[in-house]
Each structure stands twice: as C-alpha cells, then as structure tokens.
Amino acid sequence: MNTTNLHSLALGFFTIVMVSAGSGKPVPSGPSITETVKALTAGTISDEEKIRKIFYFVRDEIKFDWVYPQDIPAEEVLKHRRGVCMQKANLLVAMAREAGLRARFHFMYVRKNALEDFLPAFAYKRWVDPFPHTFPEIYLNGKWVPMEATFDRELHVACLRKNLNFGRYPEMRSISIEFSPDGVKGHQQYFHVASEKSFYGDDLGPFVKYHHESVPWFKRKLQPMIFRKAAAIMKKIREE
C-alpha cells in the first residue's frame, strides 16, 4: 500500500474497497462525471430540477460503503459506485458544479453514535468522539442548503427494519431522506455536537489537514484492518 495515503482515515462506513494508487486495483471504466451529469439533467430547466436528479443518483446509485483512502477523486467514486460520507459528498459537489450550481463542503462534528452498529466493538469503543462528518451544501433559491445523500435507500430501510444505528432512536425513525428544495438533513447530522464549531471548504483540503494533524500515525495504520472487519458487519446488515 502507498504509505502516502495513510493520512486518509475513513470516518465513514461500510465495505472496504482499496482504490489508492498503491493498491494495485484498477479503476473500472464507465461514464465520466461530465457524461453522467449531461444524461441526468437532459431536459431540465431549473437548478432545483438539476440538483434533484443529481441527489437521487448519488444517494442510491452510489452505495454507502467503506472505501480507503477517503480522498480519492470524484471520478473514482463514480466509477466504483460506492463511498463513505466524504466520497459521496465529493461526487455530489463535483456533479453539481458540472451542472452549473454552486456547491461546497460542510464539516460538522457529530457523536460517534453516528457509527453505532457499523464498526467492530473494539474500534467503536476507541473512536474519536466527536468527529467531523462531511456533507455537501448547494446554493439554491438564494441560500445554502444541506444536500446530504450519504445513506442509500437500501441501507436506510435495513436500519429501520433491524433497529440499527438511527433506527434505535424513536425520535429519528421518521427521518426523511427524500429531496426537498429546502435541503436534505442526513442521519449523521442528528448527532450534531452544537458546542463544536463546524468548518467549510471548497474542496476536501480542510478535512484532510485536520485529520493528518489530529490522528496519530499508529491509529491510521490500523484503518485497513478495521475496515475489513467492518465490511463483514455491513455485508450482514445489507444481506439479511
């Protein structure tokens, strides 16, 4: 593995996919972001119509899975059809900009409960709490709104059926993940730690910098192993 990628600790979820330059795994071929956005937005007129189509594509066509490292290009996220919160946000921002919309990244501190049931017990116990969660914001109808497409519908339904993660909490079971011009508030945002100040970026640089400076090197080296164990957990959740 390319050790220069070790700073990219995944703070998201699910099936590990080694896609770094040093992994040796080729990126599958497929339509580019430009081609995908062109096809999705064909015939649309308003910004609202464009982002609605992009939102549903990223939400459900890009499954929420563990992918290492986190800071892969948006094109790779599209081609692999999976990603954690940061990667799905990266793709949605890239697609929105390709469609002519203004977009940015919001890094919000959330409780580690946002990962409950999705990690092996030893990793969950030692996970940093709170940690910065990544989601996109779109400038729509004169204001910035969250447009989080992190959990795909399949996972959302599985968590409700099995009372896992947000499904454990009665007050969260009615969370809507459907598009709204007023924005889409993702599951992890409900674990927001108000006392911790959010930060924003035009790219993933602020998060990568934060992570590289905040997580000890020995913990970063454990990530591939943690992801493999988490992959087995998540596969079981999705398949049963």
Backbone torsions as a table, in degrees:
resi	resn	phi	psi	omega
1	MET	NA	142.7	177.3
2	ASN	-70.1	113.1	-175.6
3	THR	-68.4	-15.4	178.2
4	THR	-69.5	-12.7	-179.8
5	ASN	-95.5	1.0	-174.8
6	LEU	-66.8	-18.7	-179.7
7	HIS	-72.5	-10.4	-173.4
8	SER	-90.7	66.8	177.7
9	LEU	-64.1	128.0	177.6
10	ALA	-82.6	123.2	177.2
11	LEU	-108.0	22.4	-180.0
12	GLY	-107.3	-135.9	-171.5
13	PHE	-140.4	169.1	158.9
14	PHE	73.8	-148.2	-163.4
15	THR	-65.5	126.7	-178.4
16	ILE	-70.8	136.5	175.8
17	VAL	-135.3	114.6	-178.4
18	MET	-82.9	108.2	-175.5
19	VAL	-124.6	9.4	-179.5
20	SER	-71.4	163.9	-178.6
21	ALA	-59.0	-28.6	-177.9
22	GLY	-91.3	3.7	-176.1
23	SER	-82.4	-23.5	-178.0
24	GLY	81.3	0.2	-179.5
25	LYS	-91.2	121.0	-178.5
26	PRO	-70.0	149.5	175.6
27	VAL	-82.2	125.6	-179.2
28	PRO	-64.3	150.8	179.6
29	SER	-79.1	160.8	-180.0
30	GLY	170.9	176.7	179.9
31	PRO	-59.4	146.5	177.0
32	SER	-77.4	170.9	176.3
33	ILE	-60.8	-42.5	179.9
34	THR	-59.9	-46.5	-179.7
35	GLU	-66.0	-41.2	-179.2
36	THR	-64.6	-46.0	179.8
37	VAL	-64.6	-40.4	179.3
38	LYS	-60.3	-43.7	-179.9
39	ALA	-68.7	-42.5	-178.0
40	LEU	-65.5	-39.9	-172.6
41	THR	-97.1	6.3	178.7
42	ALA	-57.6	127.6	178.3
43	GLY	87.1	-7.6	178.7
44	THR	-80.8	154.5	-178.9
45	ILE	-118.3	-49.7	-174.3
46	SER	-89.6	158.8	174.8
47	ASP	-61.3	-35.9	-179.9
48	GLU	-62.5	-42.0	178.4
49	GLU	-64.0	-41.4	-178.2
50	LYS	-63.9	-49.5	-176.2
51	ILE	-71.0	-28.4	176.6
52	ARG	-61.3	-46.7	-179.6
53	LYS	-66.6	-40.2	178.6
54	ILE	-65.7	-42.7	179.8
55	PHE	-57.2	-51.2	-177.1
56	TYR	-66.3	-33.4	177.6
57	PHE	-63.5	-50.3	-178.6
58	VAL	-66.9	-38.0	-178.7
59	ARG	-61.3	-49.5	-169.7
60	ASP	-105.5	-25.9	179.6
61	GLU	-85.5	-20.5	176.4
62	ILE	-108.9	100.8	-175.9
63	LYS	-69.2	146.8	179.6
64	PHE	-80.1	105.9	-176.4
65	ASP	-141.6	156.9	175.0
66	TRP	-65.7	124.9	176.6
67	VAL	-134.4	130.1	-177.9
68	TYR	-125.3	132.8	-1.9
69	PRO	-82.2	171.1	-175.9
70	GLN	-74.7	-33.5	-170.4
71	ASP	-90.2	42.1	174.4
72	ILE	-76.3	156.1	179.5
73	PRO	-63.0	153.1	179.6
74	ALA	-58.4	-35.1	179.6
75	GLU	-60.3	-36.9	179.5
76	GLU	-70.8	-35.8	176.6
77	VAL	-60.7	-45.1	179.8
78	LEU	-61.2	-44.5	-176.0
79	LYS	-71.5	-33.6	179.4
80	HIS	-83.5	-17.2	176.9
81	ARG	62.2	32.9	177.0
82	ARG	-161.6	159.7	179.0
83	GLY	173.8	162.1	175.2
84	VAL	-85.0	-175.3	-175.8
85	CYS	-55.7	-46.2	-178.1
86	MET	-62.9	-42.6	-177.1
87	GLN	-70.0	-41.0	177.5
88	LYS	-66.6	-36.7	176.1
89	ALA	-64.5	-41.7	-179.8
90	ASN	-60.6	-42.7	179.5
91	LEU	-67.8	-45.1	-178.8
92	LEU	-62.2	-41.6	178.2
93	VAL	-61.9	-45.0	-179.6
94	ALA	-62.9	-41.9	-179.7
95	MET	-69.0	-40.3	178.5
96	ALA	-62.0	-43.7	178.9
97	ARG	-65.5	-37.4	177.1
98	GLU	-62.0	-30.9	179.2
99	ALA	-84.7	1.5	177.6
100	GLY	91.8	13.2	-178.9
101	LEU	-98.5	154.3	174.0
102	ARG	-83.9	136.0	-178.0
103	ALA	-147.8	152.8	179.0
104	ARG	-150.8	171.8	178.4
105	PHE	-103.8	137.8	175.0
106	HIS	-115.4	124.9	178.6
107	PHE	-110.0	108.3	-173.6
108	MET	-114.9	134.1	177.7
109	TYR	-76.7	128.3	180.0
110	VAL	-130.9	158.8	176.5
111	ARG	-70.3	153.8	-179.9
112	LYS	-68.4	-9.2	173.6
113	ASN	-56.6	-22.6	177.4
114	ALA	-61.8	-17.9	179.7
115	LEU	-106.7	1.8	-176.6
116	GLU	-55.0	133.3	179.7
117	ASP	79.5	-4.7	-176.2
118	PHE	-108.2	2.5	-178.2
119	LEU	-133.4	154.1	172.3
120	PRO	-62.4	150.1	-173.0
121	ALA	-55.9	-42.0	-177.1
122	PHE	-64.8	-34.1	-179.8
123	ALA	-76.1	-41.6	179.8
124	TYR	-62.6	-40.8	-178.6
125	LYS	-60.5	-34.7	-175.2
126	ARG	-102.0	5.1	-177.6
127	TRP	-66.9	142.3	178.8
128	VAL	-60.5	138.6	-175.3
129	ASP	-143.6	112.2	3.5
130	PRO	-84.2	170.6	177.0
131	PHE	-133.7	157.4	-178.3
132	PRO	-80.9	122.6	177.3
133	HIS	-99.7	143.1	-175.4
134	THR	-109.9	132.4	172.1
135	PHE	-148.3	158.7	-177.9
136	PRO	-89.0	153.7	171.1
137	GLU	-125.1	143.4	-179.2
138	ILE	-120.2	140.1	176.1
139	TYR	-87.1	106.9	-173.1
140	LEU	-135.0	130.3	179.5
141	ASN	54.1	41.1	173.5
142	GLY	83.6	11.5	179.4
143	LYS	-153.8	158.9	175.8
144	TRP	-82.9	130.2	178.9
145	VAL	-130.4	146.3	176.4
146	PRO	-69.9	142.9	178.5
147	MET	-136.6	62.9	-173.1
148	GLU	-82.6	123.4	-179.1
149	ALA	-118.8	31.5	-171.0
150	THR	-65.8	-56.6	-179.6
151	PHE	-84.4	125.2	172.8
152	ASP	-75.6	163.3	-175.5
153	ARG	-61.3	-38.8	-179.7
154	GLU	-57.4	-45.2	179.9
155	LEU	-69.5	-40.3	178.2
156	HIS	-56.3	-47.7	-178.8
157	VAL	-66.2	-40.4	-179.9
158	ALA	-62.6	-40.1	179.6
159	CYS	-66.7	-36.4	177.0
160	LEU	-68.2	-44.3	-176.7
161	ARG	-65.8	-35.6	-175.0
162	LYS	-103.4	4.6	-179.4
163	ASN	55.3	48.3	-179.6
164	LEU	-111.3	154.0	176.4
165	ASN	52.6	-123.4	-179.4
166	PHE	-62.5	-24.0	-179.8
167	GLY	-67.2	-12.5	176.2
168	ARG	-72.5	-23.1	-170.3
169	TYR	-106.2	113.9	-177.6
170	PRO	-52.2	-37.8	-177.3
171	GLU	-72.5	-11.4	-179.4
172	MET	-106.4	-9.3	-174.7
173	ARG	-67.0	-19.3	179.9
174	SER	-93.4	9.4	178.6
175	ILE	-55.4	131.1	177.4
176	SER	-97.4	135.5	175.3
177	ILE	-113.4	21.7	178.7
178	GLU	-88.2	152.3	-177.9
179	PHE	-63.2	141.4	172.5
180	SER	-145.1	139.3	176.7
181	PRO	-63.6	-15.3	176.6
182	ASP	-87.4	-0.6	176.8
183	GLY	110.4	164.6	178.1
184	VAL	-123.6	117.9	-179.9
185	LYS	-93.0	113.8	-177.7
186	GLY	-72.6	164.8	-177.1
187	HIS	-54.7	-45.1	-175.9
188	GLN	-65.2	-26.2	-179.5
189	GLN	-64.8	-21.3	178.9
190	TYR	-74.3	-8.9	175.7
191	PHE	-103.2	20.4	-177.5
192	HIS	-57.7	136.7	175.1
193	VAL	-100.9	100.9	-172.6
194	ALA	-62.6	-26.0	-177.9
195	SER	-75.3	-13.6	179.1
196	GLU	-99.8	127.2	-176.0
197	LYS	-75.2	129.9	176.0
198	SER	-70.0	162.5	171.5
199	PHE	-136.1	160.4	-172.5
200	TYR	-127.4	163.6	177.3
201	GLY	-161.1	154.9	173.8
202	ASP	-83.6	-14.3	175.7
203	ASP	-145.4	-171.0	-177.0
204	LEU	-84.4	0.4	-177.6
205	GLY	-51.0	-47.8	-178.9
206	PRO	-59.0	-37.9	179.9
207	PHE	-72.0	-45.0	-179.8
208	VAL	-59.1	-41.7	178.3
209	LYS	-62.8	-47.1	179.0
210	TYR	-57.4	-48.0	-174.5
211	HIS	-67.5	-41.8	-179.0
212	HIS	-64.4	-33.2	-177.8
213	GLU	-87.2	-16.3	-171.4
214	SER	-107.7	-20.8	-175.4
215	VAL	-108.0	123.8	179.7
216	PRO	-58.1	147.7	-176.4
217	TRP	-58.9	-36.5	-177.1
218	PHE	-68.7	-28.7	176.4
219	LYS	-74.6	-35.7	178.9
220	ARG	-63.1	-35.8	-178.5
221	LYS	-68.2	-20.4	-179.7
222	LEU	-80.6	-14.6	-172.5
223	GLN	-56.9	-47.5	179.9
224	PRO	-55.8	-41.4	179.2
225	MET	-65.6	-42.6	178.8
226	ILE	-62.2	-42.6	-179.2
227	PHE	-62.9	-39.4	179.9
228	ARG	-62.0	-42.0	179.0
229	LYS	-68.9	-39.0	178.4
230	ALA	-66.1	-32.5	179.7
231	ALA	-59.1	-42.5	180.0
232	ALA	-64.5	-39.0	177.9
233	ILE	-62.6	-47.2	-175.4
234	MET	-71.2	-34.7	176.9
235	LYS	-61.0	-41.1	179.4
236	LYS	-65.3	-41.5	179.0
237	ILE	-61.0	-43.2	-177.1
238	ARG	-73.5	-34.0	-172.4
239	GLU	-87.0	-29.3	-175.8
240	GLU	-74.0	NA	NA
